Amino acid sequence: MVGATGLSAVPMASRVANEIAIKHDPTNHILQYCMSSNISGVIGSAVAAGVLISFLG
């Protein structure tokens, strides 16, 4: 579930993954890990876009 949040909208994907984890196990709080994956995906996309723009521009 945490890996899936790296490719989706911030912060809704993290909240959804956390809710699913809590439904499965009420003591399983993974929101902070989902948010870090989410933000890493955003940073990676920004870096990739910058590299692509530098090659094309």
C-alpha positions as CSV (number, residue, x, y, z in Angstrom):
1,M,0.0,0.0,0.0
2,V,2.8,2.4,0.8
3,G,4.3,2.0,-2.6
4,A,1.1,2.8,-4.4
5,T,1.0,6.3,-2.7
6,G,4.1,7.3,-4.5
7,L,2.3,7.6,-7.8
8,S,-1.0,9.2,-6.8
9,A,-2.4,12.5,-5.7
10,V,-1.1,14.2,-2.6
11,P,-2.4,13.8,0.2
12,M,-5.6,11.9,-0.7
13,A,-3.8,8.7,-1.7
14,S,-2.0,8.6,1.7
15,R,-5.2,9.1,3.6
16,V,-7.0,6.3,1.6
17,A,-4.1,3.9,2.2
18,N,-4.1,4.7,5.9
19,E,-7.8,4.1,6.2
20,I,-7.5,0.7,4.5
21,A,-4.6,-0.2,6.8
22,I,-6.6,0.8,9.9
23,K,-9.7,-1.2,8.7
24,H,-7.4,-4.3,8.4
25,D,-5.7,-3.8,11.7
26,P,-6.8,-0.9,14.0
27,T,-3.3,-0.5,15.5
28,N,-1.7,-0.1,12.0
29,H,-1.1,3.6,11.5
30,I,1.0,4.1,8.3
31,L,0.0,7.7,7.4
32,Q,3.5,9.1,8.0
33,Y,5.1,6.4,5.7
34,C,2.5,7.0,3.0
35,M,3.1,10.7,3.1
36,S,6.8,10.3,2.8
37,S,6.3,8.0,-0.2
38,N,3.8,10.6,-1.6
39,I,6.2,13.5,-1.3
40,S,9.1,11.5,-2.7
41,G,7.0,10.8,-5.8
42,V,6.3,14.5,-6.2
43,I,9.9,15.4,-5.9
44,G,10.9,12.6,-8.3
45,S,8.4,13.9,-10.9
46,A,9.7,17.4,-10.5
47,V,13.3,16.3,-11.1
48,A,12.3,14.2,-14.1
49,A,10.4,17.1,-15.6
50,G,13.4,19.4,-15.0
51,V,15.7,17.0,-16.8
52,L,13.3,16.6,-19.7
53,I,12.9,20.4,-20.0
54,S,16.6,20.9,-20.0
55,F,17.0,18.4,-22.8
56,L,14.2,19.8,-24.9
57,G,14.7,23.5,-24.1
